[in-house]
Amino acid sequence: MKRNKNKITVAIDSPAAAGAGTQAKLIAKEYNLFYLDTGKIYRHIGYLTLKRKNINYTKIKYNISKLKIIDLKKKKLLTDKVARSASIIAKDKKIRDIVKNFQLQCAYYPPSKFNGSILDGRDITSVLMKNAMFKFYITASLETRAKRRYLEYKKLKKKISFKNVLKSLKNRDKLDKNRKFSPLVKTKDSILINTTKLSKKACFEKIKAIMDKKLNFNGNI
């Protein structure tokens, strides 16, 4: 799908808990971009699958055709059980094909009130938005990501050990990077942002500087 040259398009890929979601929200707010966390779509389907105990492609296709962004903001999608289900679901090519149209619509035809779009996930730079204006790969060390996720769980008052969080993320990385269809990879034209030693603010300022330089040069803002 061709990029509208009058719109800003940002694609972000990252392993779990690297801070991509936080940065995507900050970028979306700064540049008035429509934001889609594509992982939440798989969590949504993962939750439905857990609830129904099986995969019904017809029902999933219908559900995605009626999907609203507000449906992806429900707290029930944030459990570790749903995350594991989402990782398994994401390996299914039939489901990825069903989800793809919804993602492309968000990426290239966001509501007119926005200056463009920003999507983050695992295959955004490599599959969904190959011709995005900006492509970033945000990462951090496994231990750093585990600490961040552990603190998130503590704030939510979830009883889980750091050891189990570390193990869960390690397994998640393995699933994301080794799946047959649309695995997590850093494309050659993606800008690497390592957040291991960066604060949220420092990371955002780094990304903003990169974007402002190109946008000002092209006269888009």
Secondary structure, DSSP 8 states (H G I E B T S, - for coil): ----TTSEEEEEE--TTSSHHHHHHHHHHHHT-EEEEHHHHHHHHHHHHHHHSS--HHHHHHHHHT--GGGGG-GGGGSHHHHHHHHHHTT-HHHHHHHHHHHHHHHHS--TTSSEEEEEESSIIIIITTT-SEEEEEE--HHHHHHHHHHHHHHTT----HHHHHHHHHHHHHHHHH-SSS-----TTSEEEE-TT--HHHHHHHHHHHHHHHHHHHT--
